[in-house]
Amino acid sequence: MESPQPFRILTVCTGNICRSPVAERLLEAGLNQVSPGSFEVRSAGTRAMVGEPIQPLSAHIISNFRGNPEGFAARQLNQKILRESDLVLAMTSKHRGEVLQLDASLLKRTFTVREFARMLSVLQTRDNVRADGDIVEFWRQLPAKAASVRHLALPSDPSENDVVDPYRRSEEVYHQMEDELAPAILGILRFARLTAPGQG
């Protein structure tokens, strides 16, 4: 029996060398631990520095969280990449808007990474949210479930949906990026672990 196609997650920022690669590699590492082979995580940029590796300070963050920053090349976001994605996690609301300009059909599958983490936190409080059998099928239905609780996961300030862009800025701004992005990534991974078949 053929193994099902993995659930495909796309992370999006501007240059695809600072923020979205961190999200890509940390989600990839964590989800592979939850269910090896069930997820595929990639990234792209709305104005990508095509072919460039991950910025050194971003690579350092990935390594600190036990991800692998090697073998990366930035790529430009396009409609083909979006059509191949089951879930799009943007680094800012502006990026989310740019994704939807390219493909409006992704409205209920595109979130900022921070708002998606908050939505999963809301879903987690509901007893019936669990992947009883097929984890890939569970995740295919998850974006619509998350979208249905968007109104319960609104931030007090819209800026709390965004992850700061550290490109060509100080090390402190990279730390700020980490402080904004890491809790969202960890929240998504925690949800994945708690809702995986056989947990709890």
Summary of the structure (lengths in Angstrom):
residues: 200
radius of gyration: 15.8
end to end distance: 28.5
largest distance: 51.3
contacts: 669
relative contact order: 0.18
helix: 52%
strand: 11%
